[in-house]
Amino acid sequence: MTKTMPVAVNLEPELSDQVIAVAAALDRPAAWVVEQAVKDFVALQEWQLAAIDEGIRAADAGEIVAHEDVVAWVRSWGTSHELPMPAPKSD
């Protein structure tokens, strides 16, 4: 059996009502809805932190794209002369 950790959560009344409504619509306990929300939040934060770490690693290695290159690329979107995504350049 999977071990679980009980957690007490204080929710604002409106959010509590929303959790209860979603739980009822899904025919699930409110605790399940909260657990799913926590899982989604943790997964998103882990992804974001890993992406930040990768960006720092790339910057530390000198793998950067000049701001001007990114601006030119974005401004070309939707035009007849759309530019390819700029590649990182080492220092």
PDB file of N, CA, C and O in Angstrom:
ATOM      1  N   MET A   1       0.848  -1.187   0.000  1.00  0.00           N
ATOM      2  CA  MET A   1       0.000   0.000   0.000  1.00  0.00           C
ATOM      3  C   MET A   1       0.888   1.243   0.000  1.00  0.00           C
ATOM      4  O   MET A   1       1.909   1.288   0.687  1.00  0.00           O
ATOM      5  N   THR A   2       0.496   2.230  -0.762  1.00  0.00           N
ATOM      6  CA  THR A   2       1.235   3.478  -0.847  1.00  0.00           C
ATOM      7  C   THR A   2       1.055   4.273   0.437  1.00  0.00           C
ATOM      8  O   THR A   2      -0.057   4.423   0.944  1.00  0.00           O
ATOM      9  N   LYS A   3       2.173   4.781   0.953  1.00  0.00           N
ATOM     10  CA  LYS A   3       2.086   5.629   2.137  1.00  0.00           C
ATOM     11  C   LYS A   3       1.634   7.014   1.711  1.00  0.00           C
ATOM     12  O   LYS A   3       2.067   7.530   0.681  1.00  0.00           O
ATOM     13  N   THR A   4       0.775   7.605   2.497  1.00  0.00           N
ATOM     14  CA  THR A   4       0.318   8.959   2.224  1.00  0.00           C
ATOM     15  C   THR A   4       0.692   9.852   3.391  1.00  0.00           C
ATOM     16  O   THR A   4       0.958   9.375   4.494  1.00  0.00           O
ATOM     17  N   MET A   5       0.709  11.141   3.140  1.00  0.00           N
ATOM     18  CA  MET A   5       1.013  12.121   4.169  1.00  0.00           C
ATOM     19  C   MET A   5      -0.213  13.004   4.346  1.00  0.00           C
ATOM     20  O   MET A   5      -0.590  13.728   3.425  1.00  0.00           O
ATOM     21  N   PRO A   6      -0.840  12.954   5.513  1.00  0.00           N
ATOM     22  CA  PRO A   6      -1.990  13.834   5.721  1.00  0.00           C
ATOM     23  C   PRO A   6      -1.530  15.287   5.807  1.00  0.00           C
ATOM     24  O   PRO A   6      -0.518  15.599   6.433  1.00  0.00           O
ATOM     25  N   VAL A   7      -2.293  16.163   5.168  1.00  0.00           N
ATOM     26  CA  VAL A   7      -1.964  17.583   5.148  1.00  0.00           C
ATOM     27  C   VAL A   7      -3.248  18.370   5.395  1.00  0.00           C
ATOM     28  O   VAL A   7      -4.283  18.096   4.787  1.00  0.00           O
ATOM     29  N   ALA A   8      -3.169  19.343   6.288  1.00  0.00           N
ATOM     30  CA  ALA A   8      -4.307  20.234   6.510  1.00  0.00           C
ATOM     31  C   ALA A   8      -4.108  21.468   5.640  1.00  0.00           C
ATOM     32  O   ALA A   8      -3.021  22.044   5.599  1.00  0.00           O
ATOM     33  N   VAL A   9      -5.162  21.862   4.950  1.00  0.00           N
ATOM     34  CA  VAL A   9      -5.087  23.015   4.058  1.00  0.00           C
ATOM     35  C   VAL A   9      -6.223  23.968   4.401  1.00  0.00           C
ATOM     36  O   VAL A   9      -7.383  23.565   4.483  1.00  0.00           O
ATOM     37  N   ASN A  10      -5.880  25.225   4.599  1.00  0.00           N
ATOM     38  CA  ASN A  10      -6.899  26.253   4.817  1.00  0.00           C
ATOM     39  C   ASN A  10      -7.170  26.933   3.482  1.00  0.00           C
ATOM     40  O   ASN A  10      -6.293  27.588   2.918  1.00  0.00           O
ATOM     41  N   LEU A  11      -8.379  26.772   2.988  1.00  0.00           N
ATOM     42  CA  LEU A  11      -8.767  27.366   1.709  1.00  0.00           C
ATOM     43  C   LEU A  11      -9.728  28.517   1.947  1.00  0.00           C
ATOM     44  O   LEU A  11     -10.541  28.486   2.870  1.00  0.00           O
ATOM     45  N   GLU A  12      -9.624  29.527   1.105  1.00  0.00           N
ATOM     46  CA  GLU A  12     -10.606  30.602   1.148  1.00  0.00           C
ATOM     47  C   GLU A  12     -11.965  30.003   0.788  1.00  0.00           C
ATOM     48  O   GLU A  12     -12.031  29.041   0.023  1.00  0.00           O
ATOM     49  N   PRO A  13     -13.049  30.559   1.331  1.00  0.00           N
ATOM     50  CA  PRO A  13     -14.375  29.973   1.090  1.00  0.00           C
ATOM     51  C   PRO A  13     -14.705  29.759  -0.382  1.00  0.00           C
ATOM     52  O   PRO A  13     -15.250  28.717  -0.743  1.00  0.00           O
ATOM     53  N   GLU A  14     -14.387  30.723  -1.231  1.00  0.00           N
ATOM     54  CA  GLU A  14     -14.715  30.581  -2.655  1.00  0.00           C
ATOM     55  C   GLU A  14     -13.961  29.406  -3.277  1.00  0.00           C
ATOM     56  O   GLU A  14     -14.537  28.637  -4.047  1.00  0.00           O
ATOM     57  N   LEU A  15     -12.679  29.267  -2.947  1.00  0.00           N
ATOM     58  CA  LEU A  15     -11.890  28.155  -3.482  1.00  0.00           C
ATOM     59  C   LEU A  15     -12.395  26.832  -2.932  1.00  0.00           C
ATOM     60  O   LEU A  15     -12.464  25.839  -3.656  1.00  0.00           O
ATOM     61  N   SER A  16     -12.746  26.817  -1.665  1.00  0.00           N
ATOM     62  CA  SER A  16     -13.305  25.609  -1.064  1.00  0.00           C
ATOM     63  C   SER A  16     -14.579  25.184  -1.794  1.00  0.00           C
ATOM     64  O   SER A  16     -14.772  24.004  -2.087  1.00  0.00           O
ATOM     65  N   ASP A  17     -15.437  26.149  -2.083  1.00  0.00           N
ATOM     66  CA  ASP A  17     -16.671  25.851  -2.826  1.00  0.00           C
ATOM     67  C   ASP A  17     -16.353  25.301  -4.212  1.00  0.00           C
ATOM     68  O   ASP A  17     -17.023  24.384  -4.688  1.00  0.00           O
ATOM     69  N   GLN A  18     -15.330  25.862  -4.860  1.00  0.00           N
ATOM     70  CA  GLN A  18     -14.943  25.385  -6.191  1.00  0.00           C
ATOM     71  C   GLN A  18     -14.429  23.949  -6.121  1.00  0.00           C
ATOM     72  O   GLN A  18     -14.770  23.124  -6.969  1.00  0.00           O
ATOM     73  N   VAL A  19     -13.617  23.652  -5.119  1.00  0.00           N
ATOM     74  CA  VAL A  19     -13.097  22.290  -4.954  1.00  0.00           C
ATOM     75  C   VAL A  19     -14.249  21.322  -4.741  1.00  0.00           C
ATOM     76  O   VAL A  19     -14.288  20.251  -5.346  1.00  0.00           O
ATOM     77  N   ILE A  20     -15.175  21.693  -3.892  1.00  0.00           N
ATOM     78  CA  ILE A  20     -16.326  20.827  -3.612  1.00  0.00           C
ATOM     79  C   ILE A  20     -17.165  20.622  -4.869  1.00  0.00           C
ATOM     80  O   ILE A  20     -17.630  19.512  -5.126  1.00  0.00           O
ATOM     81  N   ALA A  21     -17.361  21.675  -5.651  1.00  0.00           N
ATOM     82  CA  ALA A  21     -18.150  21.563  -6.885  1.00  0.00           C
ATOM     83  C   ALA A  21     -17.464  20.654  -7.898  1.00  0.00           C
ATOM     84  O   ALA A  21     -18.114  19.821  -8.529  1.00  0.00           O
ATOM     85  N   VAL A  22     -16.157  20.812  -8.053  1.00  0.00           N
ATOM     86  CA  VAL A  22     -15.414  19.949  -8.986  1.00  0.00           C
ATOM     87  C   VAL A  22     -15.467  18.506  -8.502  1.00  0.00           C
ATOM     88  O   VAL A  22     -15.685  17.591  -9.296  1.00  0.00           O
ATOM     89  N   ALA A  23     -15.271  18.302  -7.218  1.00  0.00           N
ATOM     90  CA  ALA A  23     -15.314  16.950  -6.662  1.00  0.00           C
ATOM     91  C   ALA A  23     -16.674  16.302  -6.917  1.00  0.00           C
ATOM     92  O   ALA A  23     -16.747  15.134  -7.297  1.00  0.00           O
ATOM     93  N   ALA A  24     -17.727  17.050  -6.712  1.00  0.00           N
ATOM     94  CA  ALA A  24     -19.073  16.515  -6.945  1.00  0.00           C
ATOM     95  C   ALA A  24     -19.280  16.186  -8.417  1.00  0.00           C
ATOM     96  O   ALA A  24     -19.843  15.142  -8.747  1.00  0.00           O
ATOM     97  N   ALA A  25     -18.829  17.070  -9.302  1.00  0.00           N
ATOM     98  CA  ALA A  25     -18.995  16.840 -10.740  1.00  0.00           C
ATOM     99  C   ALA A  25     -18.224  15.617 -11.204  1.00  0.00           C
ATOM    100  O   ALA A  25     -18.653  14.915 -12.120  1.00  0.00           O
ATOM    101  N   LEU A  26     -17.087  15.363 -10.572  1.00  0.00           N
ATOM    102  CA  LEU A  26     -16.262  14.209 -10.949  1.00  0.00           C
ATOM    103  C   LEU A  26     -16.586  12.961 -10.139  1.00  0.00           C
ATOM    104  O   LEU A  26     -16.014  11.896 -10.369  1.00  0.00           O
ATOM    105  N   ASP A  27     -17.506  13.099  -9.193  1.00  0.00           N
ATOM    106  CA  ASP A  27     -17.860  12.008  -8.286  1.00  0.00           C
ATOM    107  C   ASP A  27     -16.612  11.477  -7.574  1.00  0.00           C
ATOM    108  O   ASP A  27     -16.382  10.271  -7.490  1.00  0.00           O
ATOM    109  N   ARG A  28     -15.829  12.409  -7.073  1.00  0.00           N
ATOM    110  CA  ARG A  28     -14.588  12.103  -6.358  1.00  0.00           C
ATOM    111  C   ARG A  28     -14.589  12.862  -5.036  1.00  0.00           C
ATOM    112  O   ARG A  28     -15.296  13.858  -4.888  1.00  0.00           O
ATOM    113  N   PRO A  29     -13.803  12.393  -4.084  1.00  0.00           N
ATOM    114  CA  PRO A  29     -13.682  13.153  -2.833  1.00  0.00           C
ATOM    115  C   PRO A  29     -12.925  14.468  -3.058  1.00  0.00           C
ATOM    116  O   PRO A  29     -12.091  14.568  -3.958  1.00  0.00           O
ATOM    117  N   ALA A  30     -13.223  15.455  -2.242  1.00  0.00           N
ATOM    118  CA  ALA A  30     -12.523  16.738  -2.333  1.00  0.00           C
ATOM    119  C   ALA A  30     -11.026  16.539  -2.132  1.00  0.00           C
ATOM    120  O   ALA A  30     -10.225  17.228  -2.765  1.00  0.00           O
ATOM    121  N   ALA A  31     -10.636  15.619  -1.271  1.00  0.00           N
ATOM    122  CA  ALA A  31      -9.207  15.361  -1.036  1.00  0.00           C
ATOM    123  C   ALA A  31      -8.518  14.908  -2.317  1.00  0.00           C
ATOM    124  O   ALA A  31      -7.357  15.248  -2.544  1.00  0.00           O
ATOM    125  N   TRP A  32      -9.212  14.148  -3.153  1.00  0.00           N
ATOM    126  CA  TRP A  32      -8.630  13.702  -4.426  1.00  0.00           C
ATOM    127  C   TRP A  32      -8.387  14.900  -5.343  1.00  0.00           C
ATOM    128  O   TRP A  32      -7.346  14.987  -5.995  1.00  0.00           O
ATOM    129  N   VAL A  33      -9.354  15.826  -5.392  1.00  0.00           N
ATOM    130  CA  VAL A  33      -9.210  17.019  -6.229  1.00  0.00           C
ATOM    131  C   VAL A  33      -8.013  17.841  -5.756  1.00  0.00           C
ATOM    132  O   VAL A  33      -7.217  18.304  -6.573  1.00  0.00           O
ATOM    133  N   VAL A  34      -7.884  18.022  -4.459  1.00  0.00           N
ATOM    134  CA  VAL A  34      -6.756  18.776  -3.910  1.00  0.00           C
ATOM    135  C   VAL A  34      -5.447  18.059  -4.222  1.00  0.00           C
ATOM    136  O   VAL A  34      -4.465  18.706  -4.585  1.00  0.00           O
ATOM    137  N   GLU A  35      -5.418  16.738  -4.088  1.00  0.00           N
ATOM    138  CA  GLU A  35      -4.198  15.982  -4.395  1.00  0.00           C
ATOM    139  C   GLU A  35      -3.801  16.155  -5.864  1.00  0.00           C
ATOM    140  O   GLU A  35      -2.622  16.326  -6.171  1.00  0.00           O
ATOM    141  N   GLN A  36      -4.777  16.110  -6.765  1.00  0.00           N
ATOM    142  CA  GLN A  36      -4.474  16.299  -8.185  1.00  0.00           C
ATOM    143  C   GLN A  36      -3.915  17.696  -8.440  1.00  0.00           C
ATOM    144  O   GLN A  36      -2.979  17.866  -9.221  1.00  0.00           O
ATOM    145  N   ALA A  37      -4.493  18.688  -7.780  1.00  0.00           N
ATOM    146  CA  ALA A  37      -4.014  20.064  -7.940  1.00  0.00           C
ATOM    147  C   ALA A  37      -2.581  20.196  -7.437  1.00  0.00           C
ATOM    148  O   ALA A  37      -1.761  20.860  -8.071  1.00  0.00           O
ATOM    149  N   VAL A  38      -2.275  19.573  -6.313  1.00  0.00           N
ATOM    150  CA  VAL A  38      -0.913  19.626  -5.770  1.00  0.00           C
ATOM    151  C   VAL A  38       0.051  18.911  -6.709  1.00  0.00           C
ATOM    152  O   VAL A  38       1.151  19.404  -6.956  1.00  0.00           O
ATOM    153  N   LYS A  39      -0.347  17.757  -7.234  1.00  0.00           N
ATOM    154  CA  LYS A  39       0.514  17.031  -8.182  1.00  0.00           C
ATOM    155  C   LYS A  39       0.824  17.894  -9.407  1.00  0.00           C
ATOM    156  O   LYS A  39       1.973  17.982  -9.839  1.00  0.00           O
ATOM    157  N   ASP A  40      -0.210  18.526  -9.958  1.00  0.00           N
ATOM    158  CA  ASP A  40      -0.009  19.389 -11.132  1.00  0.00           C
ATOM    159  C   ASP A  40       0.912  20.563 -10.804  1.00  0.00           C
ATOM    160  O   ASP A  40       1.791  20.905 -11.594  1.00  0.00           O
ATOM    161  N   PHE A  41       0.709  21.177  -9.641  1.00  0.00           N
ATOM    162  CA  PHE A  41       1.535  22.315  -9.230  1.00  0.00           C
ATOM    163  C   PHE A  41       2.987  21.894  -9.056  1.00  0.00           C
ATOM    164  O   PHE A  41       3.894  22.574  -9.536  1.00  0.00           O
ATOM    165  N   VAL A  42       3.210  20.782  -8.374  1.00  0.00           N
ATOM    166  CA  VAL A  42       4.579  20.313  -8.138  1.00  0.00           C
ATOM    167  C   VAL A  42       5.253  19.957  -9.460  1.00  0.00           C
ATOM    168  O   VAL A  42       6.417  20.300  -9.667  1.00  0.00           O
ATOM    169  N   ALA A  43       4.549  19.282 -10.349  1.00  0.00           N
ATOM    170  CA  ALA A  43       5.128  18.924 -11.653  1.00  0.00           C
ATOM    171  C   ALA A  43       5.511  20.178 -12.435  1.00  0.00           C
ATOM    172  O   ALA A  43       6.577  20.224 -13.049  1.00  0.00           O
ATOM    173  N   LEU A  44       4.657  21.184 -12.416  1.00  0.00           N
ATOM    174  CA  LEU A  44       4.952  22.432 -13.121  1.00  0.00           C
ATOM    175  C   LEU A  44       6.168  23.123 -12.518  1.00  0.00           C
ATOM    176  O   LEU A  44       7.032  23.610 -13.248  1.00  0.00           O
ATOM    177  N   GLN A  45       6.241  23.170 -11.196  1.00  0.00           N
ATOM    178  CA  GLN A  45       7.376  23.819 -10.540  1.00  0.00           C
ATOM    179  C   GLN A  45       8.674  23.064 -10.816  1.00  0.00           C
ATOM    180  O   GLN A  45       9.713  23.683 -11.044  1.00  0.00           O
ATOM    181  N   GLU A  46       8.620  21.733 -10.795  1.00  0.00           N
ATOM    182  CA  GLU A  46       9.822  20.942 -11.102  1.00  0.00           C
ATOM    183  C   GLU A  46      10.288  21.214 -12.529  1.00  0.00           C
ATOM    184  O   GLU A  46      11.483  21.376 -12.775  1.00  0.00           O
ATOM    185  N   TRP A  47       9.344  21.264 -13.468  1.00  0.00           N
ATOM    186  CA  TRP A  47       9.692  21.554 -14.865  1.00  0.00           C
ATOM    187  C   TRP A  47      10.318  22.935 -14.972  1.00  0.00           C
ATOM    188  O   TRP A  47      11.348  23.107 -15.624  1.00  0.00           O
ATOM    189  N   GLN A  48       9.693  23.920 -14.330  1.00  0.00           N
ATOM    190  CA  GLN A  48      10.189  25.294 -14.421  1.00  0.00           C
ATOM    191  C   GLN A  48      11.577  25.419 -13.799  1.00  0.00           C
ATOM    192  O   GLN A  48      12.452  26.066 -14.374  1.00  0.00           O
ATOM    193  N   LEU A  49      11.788  24.817 -12.645  1.00  0.00           N
ATOM    194  CA  LEU A  49      13.097  24.886 -11.997  1.00  0.00           C
ATOM    195  C   LEU A  49      14.167  24.205 -12.841  1.00  0.00           C
ATOM    196  O   LEU A  49      15.293  24.695 -12.928  1.00  0.00           O
ATOM    197  N   ALA A  50      13.824  23.076 -13.464  1.00  0.00           N
ATOM    198  CA  ALA A  50      14.782  22.392 -14.343  1.00  0.00           C
ATOM    199  C   ALA A  50      15.107  23.260 -15.557  1.00  0.00           C
ATOM    200  O   ALA A  50      16.261  23.323 -15.980  1.00  0.00           O
ATOM    201  N   ALA A  51      14.103  23.927 -16.117  1.00  0.00           N
ATOM    202  CA  ALA A  51      14.335  24.800 -17.272  1.00  0.00           C
ATOM    203  C   ALA A  51      15.208  25.989 -16.887  1.00  0.00           C
ATOM    204  O   ALA A  51      16.071  26.405 -17.660  1.00  0.00           O
ATOM    205  N   ILE A  52      14.987  26.533 -15.700  1.00  0.00           N
ATOM    206  CA  ILE A  52      15.828  27.637 -15.225  1.00  0.00           C
ATOM    207  C   ILE A  52      17.264  27.163 -15.050  1.00  0.00           C
ATOM    208  O   ILE A  52      18.202  27.839 -15.473  1.00  0.00           O
ATOM    209  N   ASP A  53      17.436  25.994 -14.423  1.00  0.00           N
ATOM    210  CA  ASP A  53      18.787  25.446 -14.244  1.00  0.00           C
ATOM    211  C   ASP A  53      19.474  25.233 -15.586  1.00  0.00           C
ATOM    212  O   ASP A  53      20.663  25.522 -15.722  1.00  0.00           O
ATOM    213  N   GLU A  54      18.744  24.732 -16.576  1.00  0.00           N
ATOM    214  CA  GLU A  54      19.314  24.519 -17.910  1.00  0.00           C
ATOM    215  C   GLU A  54      19.702  25.848 -18.542  1.00  0.00           C
ATOM    216  O   GLU A  54      20.751  25.954 -19.178  1.00  0.00           O
ATOM    217  N   GLY A  55      18.864  26.856 -18.371  1.00  0.00           N
ATOM    218  CA  GLY A  55      19.184  28.178 -18.901  1.00  0.00           C
ATOM    219  C   GLY A  55      20.421  28.773 -18.251  1.00  0.00           C
ATOM    220  O   GLY A  55      21.249  29.383 -18.928  1.00  0.00           O
ATOM    221  N   ILE A  56      20.549  28.600 -16.960  1.00  0.00           N
ATOM    222  CA  ILE A  56      21.738  29.088 -16.253  1.00  0.00           C
ATOM    223  C   ILE A  56      22.969  28.342 -16.731  1.00  0.00           C
ATOM    224  O   ILE A  56      24.017  28.947 -16.953  1.00  0.00           O
ATOM    225  N   ARG A  57      22.847  27.016 -16.894  1.00  0.00           N
ATOM    226  CA  ARG A  57      23.975  26.223 -17.376  1.00  0.00           C
ATOM    227  C   ARG A  57      24.406  26.700 -18.761  1.00  0.00           C
ATOM    228  O   ARG A  57      25.596  26.872 -19.023  1.00  0.00           O
ATOM    229  N   ALA A  58      23.431  26.911 -19.642  1.00  0.00           N
ATOM    230  CA  ALA A  58      23.743  27.362 -21.000  1.00  0.00           C
ATOM    231  C   ALA A  58      24.387  28.748 -20.976  1.00  0.00           C
ATOM    232  O   ALA A  58      25.351  28.999 -21.700  1.00  0.00           O
ATOM    233  N   ALA A  59      23.863  29.640 -20.152  1.00  0.00           N
ATOM    234  CA  ALA A  59      24.441  30.985 -20.064  1.00  0.00           C
ATOM    235  C   ALA A  59      25.859  30.930 -19.511  1.00  0.00           C
ATOM    236  O   ALA A  59      26.752  31.619 -20.004  1.00  0.00           O
ATOM    237  N   ASP A  60      26.062  30.108 -18.485  1.00  0.00           N
ATOM    238  CA  ASP A  60      27.407  29.962 -17.916  1.00  0.00           C
ATOM    239  C   ASP A  60      28.389  29.410 -18.940  1.00  0.00           C
ATOM    240  O   ASP A  60      29.579  29.723 -18.902  1.00  0.00           O
ATOM    241  N   ALA A  61      27.880  28.580 -19.863  1.00  0.00           N
ATOM    242  CA  ALA A  61      28.727  28.002 -20.913  1.00  0.00           C
ATOM    243  C   ALA A  61      28.876  28.960 -22.097  1.00  0.00           C
ATOM    244  O   ALA A  61      29.560  28.649 -23.072  1.00  0.00           O
ATOM    245  N   GLY A  62      28.235  30.122 -22.006  1.00  0.00           N
ATOM    246  CA  GLY A  62      28.341  31.104 -23.080  1.00  0.00           C
ATOM    247  C   GLY A  62      27.419  30.841 -24.248  1.00  0.00           C
ATOM    248  O   GLY A  62      27.569  31.458 -25.303  1.00  0.00           O
ATOM    249  N   GLU A  63      26.462  29.933 -24.083  1.00  0.00           N
ATOM    250  CA  GLU A  63      25.514  29.605 -25.154  1.00  0.00           C
ATOM    251  C   GLU A  63      24.332  30.570 -25.058  1.00  0.00           C
ATOM    252  O   GLU A  63      23.314  30.260 -24.439  1.00  0.00           O
ATOM    253  N   ILE A  64      24.479  31.728 -25.671  1.00  0.00           N
ATOM    254  CA  ILE A  64      23.452  32.758 -25.558  1.00  0.00           C
ATOM    255  C   ILE A  64      23.000  33.222 -26.937  1.00  0.00           C
ATOM    256  O   ILE A  64      23.718  33.088 -27.928  1.00  0.00           O
ATOM    257  N   VAL A  65      21.802  33.766 -26.972  1.00  0.00           N
ATOM    258  CA  VAL A  65      21.266  34.368 -28.193  1.00  0.00           C
ATOM    259  C   VAL A  65      21.153  35.860 -27.915  1.00  0.00           C
ATOM    260  O   VAL A  65      20.582  36.266 -26.903  1.00  0.00           O
ATOM    261  N   ALA A  66      21.690  36.666 -28.801  1.00  0.00           N
ATOM    262  CA  ALA A  66      21.643  38.116 -28.626  1.00  0.00           C
ATOM    263  C   ALA A  66      20.196  38.599 -28.620  1.00  0.00           C
ATOM    264  O   ALA A  66      19.365  38.124 -29.394  1.00  0.00           O
ATOM    265  N   HIS A  67      19.915  39.538 -27.746  1.00  0.00           N
ATOM    266  CA  HIS A  67      18.572  40.105 -27.630  1.00  0.00           C
ATOM    267  C   HIS A  67      18.073  40.625 -28.977  1.00  0.00           C
ATOM    268  O   HIS A  67      16.920  40.405 -29.347  1.00  0.00           O
ATOM    269  N   GLU A  68      18.938  41.305 -29.694  1.00  0.00           N
ATOM    270  CA  GLU A  68      18.557  41.873 -30.988  1.00  0.00           C
ATOM    271  C   GLU A  68      18.141  40.783 -31.974  1.00  0.00           C
ATOM    272  O   GLU A  68      17.225  40.981 -32.772  1.00  0.00           O
ATOM    273  N   ASP A  69      18.820  39.625 -31.919  1.00  0.00           N
ATOM    274  CA  ASP A  69      18.473  38.513 -32.811  1.00  0.00           C
ATOM    275  C   ASP A  69      17.086  37.967 -32.482  1.00  0.00           C
ATOM    276  O   ASP A  69      16.312  37.637 -33.381  1.00  0.00           O
ATOM    277  N   VAL A  70      16.779  37.875 -31.189  1.00  0.00           N
ATOM    278  CA  VAL A  70      15.463  37.374 -30.777  1.00  0.00           C
ATOM    279  C   VAL A  70      14.377  38.360 -31.183  1.00  0.00           C
ATOM    280  O   VAL A  70      13.330  37.958 -31.692  1.00  0.00           O
ATOM    281  N   VAL A  71      14.617  39.642 -30.964  1.00  0.00           N
ATOM    282  CA  VAL A  71      13.630  40.665 -31.334  1.00  0.00           C
ATOM    283  C   VAL A  71      13.363  40.626 -32.836  1.00  0.00           C
ATOM    284  O   VAL A  71      12.208  40.676 -33.260  1.00  0.00           O
ATOM    285  N   ALA A  72      14.413  40.538 -33.634  1.00  0.00           N
ATOM    286  CA  ALA A  72      14.235  40.483 -35.094  1.00  0.00           C
ATOM    287  C   ALA A  72      13.450  39.241 -35.492  1.00  0.00           C
ATOM    288  O   ALA A  72      12.586  39.300 -36.367  1.00  0.00           O
ATOM    289  N   TRP A  73      13.751  38.125 -34.853  1.00  0.00           N
ATOM    290  CA  TRP A  73      13.052  36.871 -35.145  1.00  0.00           C
ATOM    291  C   TRP A  73      11.565  37.000 -34.817  1.00  0.00           C
ATOM    292  O   TRP A  73      10.714  36.653 -35.637  1.00  0.00           O
ATOM    293  N   VAL A  74      11.255  37.496 -33.624  1.00  0.00           N
ATOM    294  CA  VAL A  74       9.850  37.623 -33.213  1.00  0.00           C
ATOM    295  C   VAL A  74       9.107  38.606 -34.115  1.00  0.00           C
ATOM    296  O   VAL A  74       7.960  38.357 -34.487  1.00  0.00           O
ATOM    297  N   ARG A  75       9.736  39.696 -34.461  1.00  0.00           N
ATOM    298  CA  ARG A  75       9.076  40.687 -35.333  1.00  0.00           C
ATOM    299  C   ARG A  75       8.814  40.137 -36.731  1.00  0.00           C
ATOM    300  O   ARG A  75       7.953  40.649 -37.447  1.00  0.00           O
ATOM    301  N   SER A  76       9.549  39.100 -37.125  1.00  0.00           N
ATOM    302  CA  SER A  76       9.350  38.528 -38.460  1.00  0.00           C
ATOM    303  C   SER A  76       8.190  37.542 -38.513  1.00  0.00           C
ATOM    304  O   SER A  76       7.745  37.165 -39.598  1.00  0.00           O
ATOM    305  N   TRP A  77       7.700  37.123 -37.357  1.00  0.00           N
ATOM    306  CA  TRP A  77       6.610  36.149 -37.328  1.00  0.00           C
ATOM    307  C   TRP A  77       5.404  36.673 -38.098  1.00  0.00           C
ATOM    308  O   TRP A  77       5.029  37.839 -37.968  1.00  0.00           O
ATOM    309  N   GLY A  78       4.808  35.808 -38.891  1.00  0.00           N
ATOM    310  CA  GLY A  78       3.600  36.161 -39.624  1.00  0.00           C
ATOM    311  C   GLY A  78       3.843  37.038 -40.838  1.00  0.00           C
ATOM    312  O   GLY A  78       2.894  37.496 -41.475  1.00  0.00           O
ATOM    313  N   THR A  79       5.098  37.272 -41.161  1.00  0.00           N
ATOM    314  CA  THR A  79       5.406  38.073 -42.349  1.00  0.00           C
ATOM    315  C   THR A  79       5.844  37.146 -43.472  1.00  0.00           C
ATOM    316  O   THR A  79       6.057  35.953 -43.258  1.00  0.00           O
ATOM    317  N   SER A  80       5.976  37.699 -44.657  1.00  0.00           N
ATOM    318  CA  SER A  80       6.419  36.891 -45.798  1.00  0.00           C
ATOM    319  C   SER A  80       7.911  36.584 -45.728  1.00  0.00           C
ATOM    320  O   SER A  80       8.409  35.752 -46.487  1.00  0.00           O
ATOM    321  N   HIS A  81       8.618  37.240 -44.834  1.00  0.00           N
ATOM    322  CA  HIS A  81      10.061  37.001 -44.697  1.00  0.00           C
ATOM    323  C   HIS A  81      10.412  36.556 -43.265  1.00  0.00           C
ATOM    324  O   HIS A  81      11.330  37.077 -42.632  1.00  0.00           O
ATOM    325  N   GLU A  82       9.634  35.562 -42.783  1.00  0.00           N
ATOM    326  CA  GLU A  82       9.849  35.065 -41.422  1.00  0.00           C
ATOM    327  C   GLU A  82      11.249  34.466 -41.293  1.00  0.00           C
ATOM    328  O   GLU A  82      11.682  33.676 -42.132  1.00  0.00           O
ATOM    329  N   LEU A  83      11.933  34.850 -40.244  1.00  0.00           N
ATOM    330  CA  LEU A  83      13.301  34.391 -40.014  1.00  0.00           C
ATOM    331  C   LEU A  83      13.310  33.065 -39.262  1.00  0.00           C
ATOM    332  O   LEU A  83      12.374  32.772 -38.518  1.00  0.00           O
ATOM    333  N   PRO A  84      14.358  32.258 -39.447  1.00  0.00           N
ATOM    334  CA  PRO A  84      14.485  31.041 -38.647  1.00  0.00           C
ATOM    335  C   PRO A  84      14.853  31.407 -37.205  1.00  0.00           C
ATOM    336  O   PRO A  84      15.400  32.480 -36.950  1.00  0.00           O
ATOM    337  N   MET A  85      14.549  30.513 -36.276  1.00  0.00           N
ATOM    338  CA  MET A  85      14.897  30.746 -34.881  1.00  0.00           C
ATOM    339  C   MET A  85      16.406  30.948 -34.770  1.00  0.00           C
ATOM    340  O   MET A  85      17.175  30.152 -35.310  1.00  0.00           O
ATOM    341  N   PRO A  86      16.840  32.001 -34.079  1.00  0.00           N
ATOM    342  CA  PRO A  86      18.278  32.233 -33.972  1.00  0.00           C
ATOM    343  C   PRO A  86      18.953  31.157 -33.129  1.00  0.00           C
ATOM    344  O   PRO A  86      18.387  30.669 -32.152  1.00  0.00           O
ATOM    345  N   ALA A  87      20.150  30.803 -33.519  1.00  0.00           N
ATOM    346  CA  ALA A  87      20.914  29.783 -32.799  1.00  0.00           C
ATOM    347  C   ALA A  87      21.791  30.447 -31.747  1.00  0.00           C
ATOM    348  O   ALA A  87      22.263  31.568 -31.937  1.00  0.00           O
ATOM    349  N   PRO A  88      22.007  29.746 -30.635  1.00  0.00           N
ATOM    350  CA  PRO A  88      22.917  30.289 -29.624  1.00  0.00           C
ATOM    351  C   PRO A  88      24.320  30.444 -30.190  1.00  0.00           C
ATOM    352  O   PRO A  88      24.765  29.659 -31.028  1.00  0.00           O
ATOM    353  N   LYS A  89      24.995  31.462 -29.716  1.00  0.00           N
ATOM    354  CA  LYS A  89      26.373  31.708 -30.133  1.00  0.00           C
ATOM    355  C   LYS A  89      27.258  31.645 -28.899  1.00  0.00           C
ATOM    356  O   LYS A  89      26.919  32.205 -27.857  1.00  0.00           O
ATOM    357  N   SER A  90      28.365  30.978 -29.013  1.00  0.00           N
ATOM    358  CA  SER A  90      29.314  30.934 -27.906  1.00  0.00           C
ATOM    359  C   SER A  90      30.105  32.224 -27.887  1.00  0.00           C
ATOM    360  O   SER A  90      30.355  32.842 -28.923  1.00  0.00           O
ATOM    361  N   ASP A  91      30.493  32.615 -26.684  1.00  0.00           N
ATOM    362  CA  ASP A  91      31.303  33.842 -26.547  1.00  0.00           C
ATOM    363  C   ASP A  91      32.621  33.712 -27.252  1.00  0.00           C
ATOM    364  O   ASP A  91      33.423  34.646 -27.239  1.00  0.00           O
TER     365      ASP A  91
END
